[in-house]
């Protein structure tokens, strides 16, 4: 079963009556508008990194099958999930990885030619920024918000500011030159911050009647039991870590 519990929950959510979905949409729209600029909200599905489905190259499929490079198990898990046709979001949820961790595996595989270059420049730009590969100016250039000439001007302006009483950060430079808005840069930094947070969807969130429908077959039942056990183990590990930090803090 390729879908994880998050996508199953989304399927259930989309089955709600229209009048319920309309209210949910209004609340979500208001919440997103308070945090993100229009540029990040009005993106098509093909431009959103979380929904991107990595495509393995011949080199990637060969490495996954033969494992001659002796890579970290997480890389092989990433390649295996991608080979199953899972999206970045599903890969993250299935492995309990943060979006930042997935982005790092994605960029590594992209640089090794294990996966194909995405069609949308936004995908590569966002993955690189989340992974810490690209800085603010590089992100906006790769996302085609600014040109190479504009980036060079911004870099020179930032260098000049280093000799003043108030050295400028790249985000401040880009805003001062009118290339991006303050909310654009704030949105980007917020996305980076959120990408480092681990998200666990407890199976109890999924409506009971929906789970009963899924457990009609043995395969679905085993999958749910597996996810439930993984959630339990991970929560215990997190609790032990928090207890240790609190005790030795």
C-alpha positions as a Markdown table, in Angstrom:
| # | Residue | x | y | z |
|---|---|---|---|---|
| 1 | Unk | 0.0 | 0.0 | 0.0 |
| 2 | Unk | 1.8 | 3.2 | -1.2 |
| 3 | Unk | -0.3 | 5.7 | 0.6 |
| 4 | Unk | 0.5 | 6.5 | 4.2 |
| 5 | Unk | -1.9 | 7.5 | 7.0 |
| 6 | Unk | -1.6 | 11.2 | 6.1 |
| 7 | Unk | -2.8 | 10.7 | 2.6 |
| 8 | Unk | -5.6 | 8.3 | 3.7 |
| 9 | Unk | -6.7 | 11.0 | 6.1 |
| 10 | Unk | -6.7 | 13.5 | 3.2 |
| 11 | Unk | -8.9 | 11.2 | 1.2 |
| 12 | Unk | -11.4 | 11.2 | 4.0 |
| 13 | Unk | -11.2 | 14.9 | 4.4 |
| 14 | Unk | -11.9 | 15.4 | 0.7 |
| 15 | Unk | -15.0 | 13.2 | 1.0 |
| 16 | Unk | -16.6 | 15.7 | 3.5 |
| 17 | Unk | -19.7 | 17.7 | 2.3 |
| 18 | Unk | -18.9 | 20.8 | 0.2 |
| 19 | Unk | -20.2 | 23.1 | 2.9 |
| 20 | Unk | -17.7 | 21.6 | 5.5 |
| 21 | Unk | -14.8 | 21.8 | 3.0 |
| 22 | Unk | -15.6 | 25.4 | 2.3 |
| 23 | Unk | -15.2 | 26.4 | 6.0 |
| 24 | Unk | -12.0 | 24.4 | 6.3 |
| 25 | Unk | -10.7 | 26.2 | 3.2 |
| 26 | Unk | -11.5 | 29.6 | 4.6 |
| 27 | Unk | -9.7 | 28.9 | 7.9 |
| 28 | Unk | -6.7 | 27.4 | 6.1 |
| 29 | Unk | -6.5 | 30.3 | 3.7 |
| 30 | Unk | -6.6 | 32.8 | 6.5 |
| 31 | Unk | -3.9 | 30.9 | 8.4 |
| 32 | Unk | -1.6 | 30.6 | 5.4 |
| 33 | Unk | -2.1 | 34.2 | 4.4 |
| 34 | Unk | -0.9 | 35.3 | 7.8 |
| 35 | Unk | 2.3 | 33.4 | 7.4 |
| 36 | Unk | 3.2 | 33.2 | 3.7 |
| 37 | Unk | 3.4 | 35.6 | 0.8 |
| 38 | Unk | 1.2 | 35.1 | -2.2 |
| 39 | Unk | 4.2 | 33.7 | -4.2 |
| 40 | Unk | 4.4 | 30.7 | -1.9 |
| 41 | Unk | 0.6 | 30.2 | -1.6 |
| 42 | Unk | -0.3 | 30.4 | -5.3 |
| 43 | Unk | 1.8 | 27.6 | -6.5 |
| 44 | Unk | 0.6 | 24.7 | -8.6 |
| 45 | Unk | 1.1 | 21.1 | -7.5 |
| 46 | Unk | 4.0 | 20.7 | -9.9 |
| 47 | Unk | 5.8 | 23.5 | -8.1 |
| 48 | Unk | 5.5 | 22.3 | -4.6 |
| 49 | Unk | 8.5 | 20.3 | -3.3 |
| 50 | Unk | 6.4 | 18.3 | -0.8 |
| 51 | Unk | 4.2 | 16.9 | -3.6 |
| 52 | Unk | 7.0 | 16.2 | -6.0 |
| 53 | Unk | 7.6 | 12.5 | -6.9 |
| 54 | Unk | 11.3 | 11.8 | -7.5 |
| 55 | Unk | 12.0 | 9.7 | -10.6 |
| 56 | Unk | 14.9 | 7.3 | -10.4 |
| 57 | Unk | 17.5 | 7.4 | -13.2 |
| 58 | Unk | 19.1 | 4.3 | -14.6 |
| 59 | Unk | 22.1 | 5.0 | -12.4 |
| 60 | Unk | 19.8 | 5.3 | -9.4 |
| 61 | Unk | 17.9 | 2.0 | -10.1 |
| 62 | Unk | 21.2 | 0.2 | -10.6 |
| 63 | Unk | 22.6 | 1.5 | -7.3 |
| 64 | Unk | 19.4 | 0.6 | -5.5 |
| 65 | Unk | 19.5 | -2.9 | -6.8 |
| 66 | Unk | 23.3 | -3.5 | -6.5 |
| 67 | Unk | 24.2 | -1.2 | -3.6 |
| 68 | Unk | 27.9 | -1.1 | -4.7 |
| 69 | Unk | 28.6 | 2.4 | -3.3 |
| 70 | Unk | 27.7 | 1.2 | 0.3 |
| 71 | Unk | 25.7 | 4.3 | 1.0 |
| 72 | Unk | 23.8 | 5.1 | 4.2 |
| 73 | Unk | 20.6 | 3.1 | 4.7 |
| 74 | Unk | 18.6 | 6.2 | 4.7 |
| 75 | Unk | 19.7 | 6.9 | 1.1 |
| 76 | Unk | 18.6 | 3.5 | 0.0 |
| 77 | Unk | 15.3 | 3.9 | 1.8 |
| 78 | Unk | 14.8 | 7.2 | 0.0 |
| 79 | Unk | 15.6 | 5.6 | -3.4 |
| 80 | Unk | 13.4 | 2.6 | -2.6 |
| 81 | Unk | 10.4 | 4.8 | -1.7 |
| 82 | Unk | 11.0 | 6.9 | -4.8 |
| 83 | Unk | 11.0 | 3.8 | -6.9 |
| 84 | Unk | 7.6 | 2.9 | -5.4 |
| 85 | Unk | 6.3 | 6.2 | -6.8 |
| 86 | Unk | 5.9 | 8.0 | -3.4 |
| 87 | Unk | 5.9 | 11.7 | -3.1 |
| 88 | Unk | 8.3 | 13.7 | -0.9 |
| 89 | Unk | 5.6 | 14.1 | 1.7 |
| 90 | Unk | 4.8 | 10.4 | 1.7 |
| 91 | Unk | 8.5 | 9.6 | 2.0 |
| 92 | Unk | 8.8 | 11.9 | 4.9 |
| 93 | Unk | 5.8 | 10.5 | 6.7 |
| 94 | Unk | 6.7 | 6.8 | 6.1 |
| 95 | Unk | 10.2 | 7.2 | 7.5 |
| 96 | Unk | 9.4 | 9.8 | 10.2 |
| 97 | Unk | 11.9 | 12.2 | 8.6 |
| 98 | Unk | 11.8 | 15.9 | 8.9 |
| 99 | Unk | 11.3 | 17.8 | 5.6 |
| 100 | Unk | 14.9 | 19.0 | 6.1 |
| 101 | Unk | 16.2 | 15.5 | 6.2 |
| 102 | Unk | 14.3 | 14.4 | 3.1 |
| 103 | Unk | 15.6 | 17.5 | 1.3 |
| 104 | Unk | 19.2 | 16.6 | 2.1 |
| 105 | Unk | 18.7 | 13.0 | 0.8 |
| 106 | Unk | 17.0 | 14.4 | -2.3 |
| 107 | Unk | 19.8 | 16.9 | -3.1 |
| 108 | Unk | 22.4 | 14.1 | -2.5 |
| 109 | Unk | 20.6 | 11.8 | -4.9 |
| 110 | Unk | 20.2 | 14.6 | -7.4 |
| 111 | Unk | 23.9 | 15.4 | -7.3 |
| 112 | Unk | 24.8 | 11.8 | -7.8 |
| 113 | Unk | 22.4 | 11.5 | -10.7 |
| 114 | Unk | 20.4 | 8.9 | -8.9 |
| 115 | Unk | 17.2 | 10.8 | -9.6 |
| 116 | Unk | 16.2 | 12.9 | -12.6 |
| 117 | Unk | 16.2 | 16.7 | -12.5 |
| 118 | Unk | 12.7 | 18.1 | -11.8 |
| 119 | Unk | 10.9 | 20.1 | -14.5 |
| 120 | Unk | 10.0 | 22.9 | -12.2 |
| 121 | Unk | 12.9 | 25.1 | -10.9 |
| 122 | Unk | 11.0 | 25.7 | -7.7 |
| 123 | Unk | 11.5 | 22.0 | -6.7 |
| 124 | Unk | 15.3 | 22.1 | -6.9 |
| 125 | Unk | 15.4 | 25.6 | -5.3 |
| 126 | Unk | 13.2 | 24.7 | -2.3 |
| 127 | Unk | 15.0 | 21.4 | -1.7 |
| 128 | Unk | 18.4 | 23.1 | -1.8 |
| 129 | Unk | 17.3 | 25.8 | 0.6 |
| 130 | Unk | 15.7 | 23.4 | 3.0 |
| 131 | Unk | 18.8 | 21.2 | 2.9 |
| 132 | Unk | 21.1 | 24.2 | 3.6 |
| 133 | Unk | 22.7 | 23.8 | 0.2 |
| 134 | Unk | 21.4 | 27.2 | -1.1 |
| 135 | Unk | 21.3 | 30.5 | 0.7 |
| 136 | Unk | 18.6 | 33.1 | 0.4 |
| 137 | Unk | 20.0 | 34.8 | -2.8 |
| 138 | Unk | 20.7 | 31.5 | -4.5 |
| 139 | Unk | 17.2 | 30.3 | -3.7 |
| 140 | Unk | 15.5 | 33.3 | -5.4 |
| 141 | Unk | 17.8 | 33.0 | -8.4 |
| 142 | Unk | 17.2 | 29.3 | -8.9 |
| 143 | Unk | 13.4 | 29.9 | -8.3 |
| 144 | Unk | 13.7 | 32.4 | -11.2 |
| 145 | Unk | 12.6 | 35.3 | -9.0 |
| 146 | Unk | 15.8 | 37.2 | -9.8 |
| 147 | Unk | 18.3 | 37.1 | -12.5 |
| 148 | Unk | 22.0 | 36.2 | -12.3 |
| 149 | Unk | 22.8 | 39.9 | -12.8 |
| 150 | Unk | 20.5 | 40.9 | -10.0 |
| 151 | Unk | 22.1 | 38.3 | -7.7 |
| 152 | Unk | 25.6 | 39.6 | -8.5 |
| 153 | Unk | 24.4 | 43.2 | -7.8 |
| 154 | Unk | 22.9 | 42.1 | -4.4 |
| 155 | Unk | 26.2 | 40.3 | -3.5 |
| 156 | Unk | 28.2 | 43.4 | -4.3 |
| 157 | Unk | 25.8 | 45.6 | -2.3 |
| 158 | Unk | 26.1 | 43.3 | 0.7 |
| 159 | Unk | 29.9 | 43.4 | 0.5 |
| 160 | Unk | 29.9 | 47.1 | 0.4 |
| 161 | Unk | 27.6 | 47.2 | 3.5 |
| 162 | Unk | 30.2 | 45.2 | 5.5 |
| 163 | Unk | 32.3 | 48.4 | 5.7 |
| 164 | Unk | 29.4 | 50.4 | 7.3 |
| 165 | Unk | 28.0 | 50.5 | 10.8 |
| 166 | Unk | 25.1 | 48.3 | 9.8 |
| 167 | Unk | 26.2 | 45.3 | 7.6 |
| 168 | Unk | 23.2 | 44.0 | 5.7 |
| 169 | Unk | 22.0 | 40.4 | 5.4 |
| 170 | Unk | 21.2 | 39.1 | 1.9 |
| 171 | Unk | 17.5 | 39.2 | 2.6 |
| 172 | Unk | 17.7 | 42.8 | 3.6 |
| 173 | Unk | 19.7 | 43.6 | 0.5 |
| 174 | Unk | 17.2 | 41.9 | -1.8 |
| 175 | Unk | 14.4 | 43.9 | -0.2 |
| 176 | Unk | 16.2 | 47.2 | -0.4 |
| 177 | Unk | 16.9 | 46.7 | -4.1 |
| 178 | Unk | 13.2 | 46.0 | -4.7 |
| 179 | Unk | 13.8 | 42.4 | -6.0 |
| 180 | Unk | 11.6 | 40.7 | -3.4 |
| 181 | Unk | 9.3 | 41.8 | -0.6 |
| 182 | Unk | 9.8 | 41.5 | 3.1 |
| 183 | Unk | 7.1 | 38.9 | 3.3 |
| 184 | Unk | 8.7 | 36.9 | 0.6 |
| 185 | Unk | 11.9 | 36.5 | 2.6 |
| 186 | Unk | 10.1 | 36.1 | 5.9 |
| 187 | Unk | 8.0 | 33.3 | 4.3 |
| 188 | Unk | 11.2 | 31.6 | 3.0 |
| 189 | Unk | 12.8 | 31.6 | 6.4 |
| 190 | Unk | 9.7 | 30.4 | 8.1 |
| 191 | Unk | 9.5 | 27.5 | 5.7 |
| 192 | Unk | 13.1 | 26.6 | 6.5 |
| 193 | Unk | 12.4 | 26.7 | 10.2 |
| 194 | Unk | 9.3 | 24.5 | 9.9 |
| 195 | Unk | 11.2 | 22.0 | 7.7 |
| 196 | Unk | 13.3 | 21.1 | 10.7 |
| 197 | Unk | 10.3 | 20.0 | 12.8 |
| 198 | Unk | 9.4 | 16.3 | 13.0 |
| 199 | Unk | 5.7 | 15.6 | 12.4 |
| 200 | Unk | 4.0 | 12.4 | 13.5 |
| 201 | Unk | 0.5 | 11.7 | 12.5 |
| 202 | Unk | -1.1 | 9.5 | 15.1 |
| 203 | Unk | -3.4 | 6.9 | 13.6 |
| 204 | Unk | -6.1 | 7.9 | 16.1 |
| 205 | Unk | -6.6 | 11.1 | 14.1 |
| 206 | Unk | -8.0 | 9.1 | 11.2 |
| 207 | Unk | -11.8 | 8.6 | 11.6 |
| 208 | Unk | -12.7 | 5.2 | 13.2 |
| 209 | Unk | -15.1 | 4.2 | 10.4 |
| 210 | Unk | -12.4 | 4.9 | 7.8 |
| 211 | Unk | -10.0 | 2.6 | 9.6 |
| 212 | Unk | -12.7 | -0.1 | 9.8 |
| 213 | Unk | -13.1 | 0.1 | 6.1 |
| 214 | Unk | -9.3 | -0.3 | 5.6 |
| 215 | Unk | -9.0 | -3.2 | 7.9 |
| 216 | Unk | -11.4 | -5.3 | 5.9 |
| 217 | Unk | -8.4 | -6.9 | 4.2 |
| 218 | Unk | -5.4 | -8.5 | 5.9 |
| 219 | Unk | -2.9 | -6.4 | 4.0 |
| 220 | Unk | -4.5 | -3.1 | 5.1 |
| 221 | Unk | -4.8 | -4.4 | 8.7 |
| 222 | Unk | -1.1 | -5.3 | 8.8 |
| 223 | Unk | -0.1 | -2.0 | 7.4 |
| 224 | Unk | -2.1 | 0.0 | 10.0 |
| 225 | Unk | -0.7 | -2.2 | 12.8 |
| 226 | Unk | 2.8 | -1.6 | 11.5 |
| 227 | Unk | 2.4 | 2.2 | 11.4 |
| 228 | Unk | 0.8 | 2.2 | 14.8 |
| 229 | Unk | 3.7 | 0.3 | 16.3 |
| 230 | Unk | 6.2 | 2.6 | 14.6 |
| 231 | Unk | 4.4 | 5.6 | 16.1 |
| 232 | Unk | 4.5 | 4.0 | 19.5 |
| 233 | Unk | 8.2 | 3.2 | 19.4 |
| 234 | Unk | 9.2 | 6.6 | 18.1 |
| 235 | Unk | 7.1 | 8.4 | 20.7 |
| 236 | Unk | 8.9 | 6.3 | 23.4 |
| 237 | Unk | 12.3 | 7.3 | 22.0 |
| 238 | Unk | 11.4 | 10.9 | 21.9 |
| 239 | Unk | 10.1 | 10.8 | 25.5 |
| 240 | Unk | 13.3 | 9.2 | 26.7 |
| 241 | Unk | 15.4 | 11.9 | 24.9 |
| 242 | Unk | 13.3 | 14.7 | 26.4 |
| 243 | Unk | 13.6 | 13.1 | 29.8 |
| 244 | Unk | 17.4 | 12.9 | 29.5 |
| 245 | Unk | 17.7 | 16.4 | 28.3 |
| 246 | Unk | 15.5 | 17.7 | 31.1 |
| 247 | Unk | 17.5 | 15.7 | 33.7 |
| 248 | Unk | 20.9 | 16.7 | 32.4 |
| 249 | Unk | 20.0 | 20.2 | 31.1 |
